[in-house]
Amino acid sequence: MKMLTTARKTLTVYASALTLGLTAALASAPVAAEKTVTWKVQSHWPGSSSSYEDSLVRLQKVLEERTDGRLKLQLYEAGSLFKAKDTFNAVSRGILEMGTISPSYAQDKMSLAGIASGLPFAFRNVWEAAYFHQGLGFEQMLRDEAAEHGVYWATDKVYPTEMVIKQPVNSWEDFTKLKIRSSGALQTFLTEAGAAASYIPGSELYSALDSGIVDGAHWGASQGAYSMGLYEVAKYHVQPALNIAGTDVIIVSQKALDKLPEDMQKIVKQALDEQFWVRTNEYLYKERITLAKAISEQGVEVNTLPDDVQQRLTKTAQSLWDEEAKRGDNAKKALDLLKNYLTELGYL
């Protein structure tokens, strides 16, 4: 009996030692590093554009931090890999994992692109556009339509688009003489209104203004103009805004998103939803201080369009809204939603 008890004690000691040894071995064993995923991101913003740093670099830092370095974004400036208008297709096909575009660059794929680009002279305040996207469901409509092309759509921000011009507009005749760099629905609108509007990539915009190829341009509003150096050659900042819209969009390959672990997918989507509000509010703040800085330091003047010019532009704008509804059932539904909303606001 004594021998049996001694054997049991000995086995217990051995078992305890073995357990402690295994525990120590496991604790000291190197933990396998989690896989790091790198996404290529083609921007439509040149590196000099304020949104390249404030939107894209911000998102890069947020995603790397919140995934503990498991997701990294490799950023490429406008035109580095693809032309701006080819980015949607590259992301749709999974050649690029992520990109930034203007909705107007996807008009051949998205029936809602023209409305997303911003119908001219529709909203009067930024909060109205933000609520239309997030409160009334327009953002989800865009996301659903983009999903048909294997793209996850996330509006970066909503903000005003305002022109800069080399000579002030004091009459309708002055307006109709303008040659303006534009894109998407605004390009059509400005041309229909009587100006000569044409598309020029952001990387060529400064030289086009400087050389007189165009007399004016829009690249966001005051921040875009300031960061691109446009005020150096165009001293007049035009108000009111041509439109207020989600003119910048972050697009993600659904294939790339689906390959991520579930927790990382959630982080990406939450970061993109958050980005909308952070950047919309930040943009408004920076608009105010940037325009004030341009006025005080570079001699920029605000050119408020005469009432008769605004009236003519508004009439032209409303006639073009209905054209967007002809692009498909989704577009008609979105335009009806917009018109009902503007009626509630007392604008129609």
C-alpha positions as CSV (number, residue, x, y, z in Angstrom):
1,M,0.0,0.0,0.0
2,K,2.9,2.3,0.9
3,M,4.6,1.5,-2.4
4,L,1.3,2.4,-4.3
5,T,1.0,5.7,-2.6
6,T,4.6,6.6,-3.3
7,A,4.1,5.7,-7.0
8,R,1.1,7.9,-7.2
9,K,3.0,10.8,-5.7
10,T,5.8,10.2,-8.1
11,L,3.5,10.2,-11.1
12,T,1.8,13.4,-9.9
13,V,5.1,15.1,-9.6
14,Y,6.1,14.0,-13.1
15,A,2.7,15.0,-14.6
16,S,3.0,18.5,-12.9
17,A,6.5,18.9,-14.2
18,L,5.4,17.9,-17.7
19,T,2.5,20.3,-17.7
20,L,4.8,23.1,-16.5
21,G,7.3,22.2,-19.1
22,L,4.8,22.2,-21.9
23,T,3.3,25.5,-20.7
24,A,6.7,27.1,-20.6
25,A,7.6,25.8,-24.0
26,L,4.4,27.1,-25.5
27,A,4.9,30.5,-23.8
28,S,8.4,30.8,-25.1
29,A,7.5,29.6,-28.7
30,P,7.4,32.4,-31.2
31,V,3.8,33.4,-32.2
32,A,3.2,33.1,-35.9
33,A,2.8,36.6,-37.3
34,E,-0.6,37.3,-38.7
35,K,-0.6,37.8,-42.5
36,T,-0.2,41.4,-43.7
37,V,-2.3,42.4,-46.7
38,T,-1.3,45.2,-49.0
39,W,-3.8,46.9,-51.2
40,K,-2.8,49.0,-54.2
41,V,-4.8,52.3,-54.3
42,Q,-5.0,54.5,-57.4
43,S,-6.1,58.0,-56.6
44,H,-7.7,60.6,-58.9
45,W,-6.1,63.3,-56.8
46,P,-2.6,64.5,-57.6
47,G,-0.3,64.5,-54.6
48,S,-0.6,68.2,-54.4
49,S,-4.4,68.1,-53.9
50,S,-5.5,68.8,-50.4
51,S,-7.8,65.7,-50.4
52,Y,-4.9,63.4,-51.2
53,E,-3.4,64.0,-47.8
54,D,-6.6,64.8,-45.8
55,S,-8.7,62.0,-47.2
56,L,-6.5,59.2,-48.6
57,V,-3.5,59.4,-46.3
58,R,-5.8,59.8,-43.4
59,L,-7.7,56.6,-44.4
60,Q,-4.3,54.8,-44.9
61,K,-3.3,55.6,-41.3
62,V,-6.7,54.7,-39.8
63,L,-6.8,51.3,-41.4
64,E,-3.2,50.4,-40.6
65,E,-3.7,51.4,-37.0
66,R,-7.1,49.7,-36.4
67,T,-6.0,46.5,-38.1
68,D,-2.7,46.5,-36.1
69,G,-0.7,46.7,-39.3
70,R,-2.5,43.8,-41.0
71,L,-3.9,46.0,-43.8
72,K,-1.6,48.5,-45.5
73,L,-2.5,50.8,-48.4
74,Q,0.1,51.4,-51.1
75,L,-0.9,54.8,-52.5
76,Y,-0.5,56.0,-56.1
77,E,-1.1,59.6,-57.3
78,A,-3.4,60.4,-60.2
79,G,-2.3,58.8,-63.4
80,S,0.4,56.7,-61.9
81,L,-1.1,53.3,-62.8
82,F,-4.3,54.1,-64.7
83,K,-6.1,57.1,-66.1
84,A,-8.7,58.5,-63.8
85,K,-11.6,57.3,-65.9
86,D,-10.2,53.8,-66.0
87,T,-10.0,53.3,-62.2
88,F,-13.6,52.1,-61.7
89,N,-13.0,49.3,-64.3
90,A,-9.7,48.4,-62.7
91,V,-11.3,48.1,-59.2
92,S,-14.4,46.3,-60.7
93,R,-12.1,43.7,-62.3
94,G,-10.0,43.3,-59.2
95,I,-6.8,44.6,-60.8
96,L,-6.8,47.3,-58.1
97,E,-8.0,46.7,-54.6
98,M,-9.1,50.3,-54.0
99,G,-9.3,53.6,-55.8
100,T,-10.7,57.1,-55.5
101,I,-12.8,58.6,-58.3
102,S,-15.3,61.3,-59.1
103,P,-18.7,59.6,-59.8
104,S,-18.6,61.2,-63.2
105,Y,-15.8,58.9,-64.2
106,A,-18.2,55.9,-63.8
107,Q,-21.1,57.3,-65.9
108,D,-20.9,54.5,-68.4
109,K,-21.5,51.9,-65.6
110,M,-23.6,53.8,-63.0
111,S,-26.9,55.3,-63.8
112,L,-26.8,57.3,-60.6
113,A,-23.4,58.8,-61.4
114,G,-24.8,62.1,-62.7
115,I,-26.9,62.7,-59.7
116,A,-24.1,61.6,-57.4
117,S,-21.7,64.1,-59.1
118,G,-24.2,66.8,-58.1
119,L,-27.1,68.2,-60.0
120,P,-26.4,71.9,-60.5
121,F,-28.2,74.4,-58.3
122,A,-30.0,71.8,-56.3
123,F,-28.8,71.9,-52.6
124,R,-28.0,75.2,-51.0
125,N,-26.3,73.9,-47.8
126,V,-23.9,71.1,-47.2
127,W,-26.0,69.5,-44.5
128,E,-28.9,69.1,-47.0
129,A,-26.7,67.0,-49.3
130,A,-25.3,65.0,-46.3
131,Y,-28.9,64.2,-45.2
132,F,-29.9,63.2,-48.7
133,H,-27.1,60.7,-48.8
134,Q,-27.2,59.2,-45.3
135,G,-30.7,60.0,-44.0
136,L,-32.8,59.5,-47.1
137,G,-31.0,56.5,-48.5
138,F,-29.2,57.8,-51.6
139,E,-25.8,56.4,-50.4
140,Q,-27.3,52.9,-50.1
141,M,-28.8,53.3,-53.6
142,L,-25.3,54.1,-54.9
143,R,-23.8,51.2,-53.0
144,D,-26.4,48.7,-54.3
145,E,-25.8,49.8,-57.9
146,A,-22.0,49.7,-57.6
147,A,-22.3,46.2,-56.1
148,E,-23.6,44.9,-59.4
149,H,-20.1,45.7,-60.8
150,G,-18.2,44.1,-57.9
151,V,-17.5,47.4,-56.3
152,Y,-18.1,48.6,-52.7
153,W,-18.9,52.3,-52.9
154,A,-18.3,54.9,-50.2
155,T,-18.7,58.6,-50.6
156,D,-15.7,60.3,-49.1
157,K,-17.5,63.6,-48.3
158,V,-20.0,66.1,-49.6
159,Y,-18.9,69.6,-50.3
160,P,-19.5,72.6,-52.6
161,T,-18.0,72.8,-56.0
162,E,-17.0,76.4,-56.8
163,M,-15.2,77.9,-59.8
164,V,-12.1,80.0,-60.0
165,I,-11.8,82.3,-63.1
166,K,-9.3,84.7,-64.5
167,Q,-11.7,87.6,-65.2
168,P,-14.9,88.4,-63.2
169,V,-18.3,87.6,-64.5
170,N,-20.4,90.8,-64.4
171,S,-23.0,89.9,-67.0
172,W,-24.5,87.0,-69.0
173,E,-22.2,87.9,-71.9
174,D,-19.2,87.5,-69.7
175,F,-20.3,84.1,-68.6
176,T,-20.9,82.8,-72.2
177,K,-17.4,83.8,-73.2
178,L,-15.8,81.5,-70.6
179,K,-13.8,78.4,-71.4
180,I,-14.1,76.2,-68.3
181,R,-12.4,73.0,-67.1
182,S,-15.2,70.7,-65.9
183,S,-16.4,67.1,-65.7
184,G,-19.5,65.0,-65.6
185,A,-22.9,66.5,-65.2
186,L,-21.4,70.0,-64.5
187,Q,-19.6,69.9,-67.8
188,T,-22.9,69.3,-69.6
189,F,-24.6,71.9,-67.5
190,L,-22.0,74.6,-68.2
191,T,-22.0,73.9,-71.9
192,E,-25.8,73.9,-72.1
193,A,-25.8,77.2,-70.2
194,G,-23.7,78.8,-72.8
195,A,-20.0,78.5,-71.7
196,A,-17.5,76.2,-73.4
197,A,-16.7,73.4,-70.9
198,S,-14.2,70.6,-71.4
199,Y,-12.5,67.9,-69.3
200,I,-8.9,68.3,-68.4
201,P,-7.1,65.9,-65.9
202,G,-6.1,67.4,-62.6
203,S,-2.4,67.0,-63.3
204,E,-2.7,69.3,-66.4
205,L,-5.1,71.8,-64.8
206,Y,-2.6,74.5,-63.7
207,S,-0.8,74.7,-67.0
208,A,-4.2,74.8,-68.9
209,L,-5.2,77.9,-66.8
210,D,-1.8,79.5,-66.9
211,S,-1.5,79.2,-70.7
212,G,-5.1,80.3,-71.4
213,I,-6.4,77.0,-72.7
214,V,-9.2,77.6,-70.2
215,D,-10.4,80.8,-68.4
216,G,-11.7,79.0,-65.4
217,A,-12.0,75.7,-63.6
218,H,-13.5,73.9,-60.7
219,W,-11.5,71.5,-58.5
220,G,-13.5,71.3,-55.3
221,A,-13.7,74.8,-54.0
222,S,-11.2,77.0,-52.2
223,Q,-9.1,74.2,-50.7
224,G,-8.8,72.4,-54.1
225,A,-7.9,75.7,-55.8
226,Y,-5.4,76.7,-53.2
227,S,-3.6,73.4,-52.9
228,M,-3.4,73.1,-56.7
229,G,-2.0,76.7,-57.0
230,L,-4.9,77.8,-59.2
231,Y,-5.2,81.2,-57.3
232,E,-1.8,82.1,-58.7
233,V,-3.3,82.4,-62.2
234,A,-7.0,82.8,-61.5
235,K,-7.8,85.5,-58.9
236,Y,-11.6,85.3,-58.8
237,H,-13.5,82.8,-56.7
238,V,-17.1,82.4,-57.9
239,Q,-20.1,82.0,-55.7
240,P,-22.7,80.6,-55.3
241,A,-21.6,76.9,-55.6
242,L,-22.2,75.2,-58.9
243,N,-23.4,72.2,-56.9
244,I,-23.1,70.6,-53.5
245,A,-22.4,66.9,-53.8
246,G,-20.5,63.8,-53.0
247,T,-17.9,64.6,-55.7
248,D,-15.2,62.3,-54.3
249,V,-15.7,58.6,-53.8
250,I,-13.7,55.7,-52.4
251,I,-14.2,52.5,-54.2
252,V,-13.1,49.0,-53.1
253,S,-12.9,45.8,-55.0
254,Q,-15.6,43.5,-53.5
255,K,-13.3,40.5,-54.2
256,A,-10.5,42.1,-52.2
257,L,-12.9,43.0,-49.4
258,D,-14.3,39.4,-49.2
259,K,-10.8,38.0,-48.9
260,L,-10.1,39.8,-45.7
261,P,-10.9,38.2,-42.3
262,E,-14.3,39.1,-41.0
263,D,-13.0,41.5,-38.4
264,M,-10.9,43.4,-41.0
265,Q,-13.9,43.7,-43.3
266,K,-15.9,45.3,-40.5
267,I,-13.0,47.7,-39.7
268,V,-12.8,48.8,-43.4
269,K,-16.5,49.4,-43.7
270,Q,-16.7,51.3,-40.4
271,A,-13.7,53.4,-41.3
272,L,-15.3,54.3,-44.6
273,D,-18.6,55.2,-43.0
274,E,-16.8,57.4,-40.4
275,Q,-14.7,59.0,-43.1
276,F,-17.9,60.6,-44.7
277,W,-18.7,62.6,-41.5
278,V,-15.1,63.4,-40.5
279,R,-14.2,64.7,-43.9
280,T,-17.5,66.5,-44.6
281,N,-17.2,68.6,-41.4
282,E,-13.4,69.1,-41.7
283,Y,-13.8,70.2,-45.3
284,L,-16.4,72.9,-44.4
285,Y,-14.1,74.3,-41.7
286,K,-11.1,74.3,-44.0
287,E,-13.1,75.9,-46.8
288,R,-13.8,79.0,-44.7
289,I,-10.2,79.5,-43.4
290,T,-8.6,78.7,-46.8
291,L,-10.7,81.2,-48.7
292,A,-9.9,83.9,-46.1
293,K,-6.2,83.1,-46.5
294,A,-6.4,83.3,-50.3
295,I,-8.1,86.7,-50.0
296,S,-5.6,88.1,-47.6
297,E,-2.4,86.6,-49.0
298,Q,-3.0,86.2,-52.7
299,G,-5.4,89.0,-53.5
300,V,-8.3,86.7,-54.4
301,E,-11.7,88.3,-54.8
302,V,-15.1,86.7,-54.4
303,N,-17.1,87.1,-57.6
304,T,-20.8,86.7,-56.7
305,L,-22.7,86.0,-59.9
306,P,-25.3,88.7,-60.8
307,D,-28.9,87.8,-60.1
308,D,-29.8,87.5,-63.8
309,V,-26.9,85.1,-64.4
310,Q,-28.0,83.0,-61.4
311,Q,-31.6,82.9,-62.7
312,R,-30.5,81.8,-66.1
313,L,-28.3,79.1,-64.7
314,T,-31.0,77.8,-62.4
315,K,-33.4,77.5,-65.3
316,T,-30.9,75.6,-67.3
317,A,-30.0,73.4,-64.4
318,Q,-33.6,72.3,-63.7
319,S,-34.1,71.4,-67.4
320,L,-31.1,69.1,-67.1
321,W,-32.3,67.3,-64.0
322,D,-35.0,65.4,-65.9
323,E,-32.4,64.2,-68.4
324,E,-30.7,62.3,-65.6
325,A,-33.9,60.5,-64.8
326,K,-33.8,59.0,-68.3
327,R,-30.7,57.0,-67.5
328,G,-32.7,54.2,-65.8
329,D,-35.2,53.2,-63.1
330,N,-32.7,53.9,-60.3
331,A,-32.0,57.3,-61.6
332,K,-35.7,58.1,-61.9
333,K,-36.2,56.9,-58.3
334,A,-33.4,59.0,-57.0
335,L,-34.5,62.1,-58.9
336,D,-38.0,61.7,-57.5
337,L,-36.6,61.4,-54.0
338,L,-34.5,64.5,-54.6
339,K,-37.4,66.6,-55.9
340,N,-39.6,65.6,-53.0
341,Y,-36.9,66.5,-50.6
342,L,-36.2,69.9,-52.2
343,T,-40.0,70.6,-52.2
344,E,-40.1,69.9,-48.5
345,L,-37.2,72.3,-48.0
346,G,-39.2,75.0,-49.9
347,Y,-36.8,75.2,-52.9
348,L,-39.3,73.8,-55.5
